Amino acid sequence: MISKNGILNIFGENVRKYRRQLDISQEELAHRANLHRTYIGMIERAEKNITLVNMEKIAIALQVKIEDLLKNSNNGNNN
């Protein structure tokens, strides 16, 4: 089982990774997801516990599946 902080870190790192792949700013991602820019920054820094609704908004804005945002790419373990 991944700790609360661990899953927040994984999610935040993945949001940043996919955002950078799209070459968009936090502000642009926030606009696409209808969220505030500072909220995106807090998500990327694992400072905010995200709701499922906002998780879906971000996944749609990044054009990825929610599960892609939860994958731990550091150790090859996708649990």
ChimeraX commands (.cxc) that place a marker at each C-alpha (Angstrom):
marker #1 position 0.00,0.00,0.00 radius 0.5
marker #1 position 1.26,3.46,-0.89 radius 0.5
marker #1 position 1.25,6.06,1.87 radius 0.5
marker #1 position -0.90,9.19,1.60 radius 0.5
marker #1 position 2.15,11.34,0.92 radius 0.5
marker #1 position 3.49,8.75,-1.52 radius 0.5
marker #1 position 0.38,8.74,-3.67 radius 0.5
marker #1 position 0.22,12.55,-3.63 radius 0.5
marker #1 position 3.85,12.71,-4.74 radius 0.5
marker #1 position 3.27,10.18,-7.53 radius 0.5
marker #1 position 0.18,12.02,-8.73 radius 0.5
marker #1 position 1.89,15.41,-8.60 radius 0.5
marker #1 position 4.98,14.18,-10.43 radius 0.5
marker #1 position 2.83,12.65,-13.15 radius 0.5
marker #1 position 0.75,15.80,-13.57 radius 0.5
marker #1 position 3.97,17.78,-14.01 radius 0.5
marker #1 position 5.40,15.18,-16.43 radius 0.5
marker #1 position 2.34,15.12,-18.70 radius 0.5
marker #1 position 1.93,18.91,-18.50 radius 0.5
marker #1 position 5.52,19.38,-19.64 radius 0.5
marker #1 position 5.04,16.83,-22.43 radius 0.5
marker #1 position 2.20,19.02,-23.70 radius 0.5
marker #1 position 4.50,22.04,-23.25 radius 0.5
marker #1 position 1.87,23.99,-21.33 radius 0.5
marker #1 position 2.13,26.14,-18.21 radius 0.5
marker #1 position 0.40,25.52,-14.92 radius 0.5
marker #1 position -1.83,28.43,-15.82 radius 0.5
marker #1 position -2.83,26.84,-19.13 radius 0.5
marker #1 position -3.52,23.50,-17.47 radius 0.5
marker #1 position -5.62,25.25,-14.84 radius 0.5
marker #1 position -7.59,26.99,-17.59 radius 0.5
marker #1 position -8.17,23.73,-19.46 radius 0.5
marker #1 position -9.26,21.95,-16.26 radius 0.5
marker #1 position -11.30,24.90,-14.97 radius 0.5
marker #1 position -9.21,25.06,-11.80 radius 0.5
marker #1 position -7.03,27.75,-10.21 radius 0.5
marker #1 position -3.35,28.01,-11.18 radius 0.5
marker #1 position -2.18,27.92,-7.57 radius 0.5
marker #1 position -4.17,24.72,-7.05 radius 0.5
marker #1 position -2.26,23.05,-9.92 radius 0.5
marker #1 position 1.02,24.12,-8.31 radius 0.5
marker #1 position -0.05,22.68,-4.97 radius 0.5
marker #1 position -1.03,19.41,-6.67 radius 0.5
marker #1 position 2.36,19.17,-8.42 radius 0.5
marker #1 position 4.13,19.80,-5.09 radius 0.5
marker #1 position 1.94,17.20,-3.31 radius 0.5
marker #1 position 0.60,19.85,-0.94 radius 0.5
marker #1 position -3.07,19.24,-1.69 radius 0.5
marker #1 position -5.24,16.15,-1.33 radius 0.5
marker #1 position -7.13,16.12,-4.63 radius 0.5
marker #1 position -10.75,15.07,-5.09 radius 0.5
marker #1 position -11.81,12.49,-7.65 radius 0.5
marker #1 position -13.73,15.15,-9.55 radius 0.5
marker #1 position -10.64,17.35,-9.89 radius 0.5
marker #1 position -8.51,14.32,-10.71 radius 0.5
marker #1 position -10.80,13.64,-13.66 radius 0.5
marker #1 position -10.69,17.30,-14.77 radius 0.5
marker #1 position -6.90,17.25,-14.79 radius 0.5
marker #1 position -6.72,13.91,-16.62 radius 0.5
marker #1 position -9.07,15.19,-19.32 radius 0.5
marker #1 position -7.11,18.44,-19.63 radius 0.5
marker #1 position -3.86,16.46,-19.99 radius 0.5
marker #1 position -5.49,14.01,-22.42 radius 0.5
marker #1 position -4.54,10.98,-20.32 radius 0.5
marker #1 position -6.36,8.36,-18.28 radius 0.5
marker #1 position -6.65,8.85,-14.53 radius 0.5
marker #1 position -4.72,5.61,-14.05 radius 0.5
marker #1 position -1.77,7.14,-15.92 radius 0.5
marker #1 position -1.58,9.85,-13.28 radius 0.5
marker #1 position -1.41,7.23,-10.52 radius 0.5
marker #1 position 1.38,5.08,-11.96 radius 0.5
marker #1 position 4.61,5.02,-10.00 radius 0.5
marker #1 position 7.26,5.23,-12.71 radius 0.5
marker #1 position 10.17,5.45,-10.23 radius 0.5
marker #1 position 10.35,1.75,-9.43 radius 0.5
marker #1 position 8.40,0.12,-12.22 radius 0.5
marker #1 position 5.61,-0.80,-9.78 radius 0.5
marker #1 position 2.25,0.37,-11.09 radius 0.5
marker #1 position 0.30,-0.34,-7.89 radius 0.5
marker link #1:1,2 radius 0.2
marker link #1:2,3 radius 0.2
marker link #1:3,4 radius 0.2
marker link #1:4,5 radius 0.2
marker link #1:5,6 radius 0.2
marker link #1:6,7 radius 0.2
marker link #1:7,8 radius 0.2
marker link #1:8,9 radius 0.2
marker link #1:9,10 radius 0.2
marker link #1:10,11 radius 0.2
marker link #1:11,12 radius 0.2
marker link #1:12,13 radius 0.2
marker link #1:13,14 radius 0.2
marker link #1:14,15 radius 0.2
marker link #1:15,16 radius 0.2
marker link #1:16,17 radius 0.2
marker link #1:17,18 radius 0.2
marker link #1:18,19 radius 0.2
marker link #1:19,20 radius 0.2
marker link #1:20,21 radius 0.2
marker link #1:21,22 radius 0.2
marker link #1:22,23 radius 0.2
marker link #1:23,24 radius 0.2
marker link #1:24,25 radius 0.2
marker link #1:25,26 radius 0.2
marker link #1:26,27 radius 0.2
marker link #1:27,28 radius 0.2
marker link #1:28,29 radius 0.2
marker link #1:29,30 radius 0.2
marker link #1:30,31 radius 0.2
marker link #1:31,32 radius 0.2
marker link #1:32,33 radius 0.2
marker link #1:33,34 radius 0.2
marker link #1:34,35 radius 0.2
marker link #1:35,36 radius 0.2
marker link #1:36,37 radius 0.2
marker link #1:37,38 radius 0.2
marker link #1:38,39 radius 0.2
marker link #1:39,40 radius 0.2
marker link #1:40,41 radius 0.2
marker link #1:41,42 radius 0.2
marker link #1:42,43 radius 0.2
marker link #1:43,44 radius 0.2
marker link #1:44,45 radius 0.2
marker link #1:45,46 radius 0.2
marker link #1:46,47 radius 0.2
marker link #1:47,48 radius 0.2
marker link #1:48,49 radius 0.2
marker link #1:49,50 radius 0.2
marker link #1:50,51 radius 0.2
marker link #1:51,52 radius 0.2
marker link #1:52,53 radius 0.2
marker link #1:53,54 radius 0.2
marker link #1:54,55 radius 0.2
marker link #1:55,56 radius 0.2
marker link #1:56,57 radius 0.2
marker link #1:57,58 radius 0.2
marker link #1:58,59 radius 0.2
marker link #1:59,60 radius 0.2
marker link #1:60,61 radius 0.2
marker link #1:61,62 radius 0.2
marker link #1:62,63 radius 0.2
marker link #1:63,64 radius 0.2
marker link #1:64,65 radius 0.2
marker link #1:65,66 radius 0.2
marker link #1:66,67 radius 0.2
marker link #1:67,68 radius 0.2
marker link #1:68,69 radius 0.2
marker link #1:69,70 radius 0.2
marker link #1:70,71 radius 0.2
marker link #1:71,72 radius 0.2
marker link #1:72,73 radius 0.2
marker link #1:73,74 radius 0.2
marker link #1:74,75 radius 0.2
marker link #1:75,76 radius 0.2
marker link #1:76,77 radius 0.2
marker link #1:77,78 radius 0.2
marker link #1:78,79 radius 0.2
view
